[in-house]
């Protein structure tokens, strides 16, 4: 998430790309991504709740292709 905004930040958390919902197979075998503490505790949870990331680039446009502004 930080890299999409052009920031290099040390990762402190291993996050499941897709929520595992207490499924042991998804928990142990699911894909992981490295996130900084801020992204893991705020932005990732916001994405899971809303369905898209609200971060914007320097041009003011949303970075997430799944953002509602890009839906037709």
PyMOL commands that set and color helices and strands:
alter all, ss='L'
color gray80, all
select helices_A, chain A and resi 3-5+24-29+37-50+68-70
alter helices_A, ss='H'
color red, helices_A
select strands_A, chain A and resi 13-16+32-35
alter strands_A, ss='S'
color yellow, strands_A
deselect
rebuild
show_as cartoon
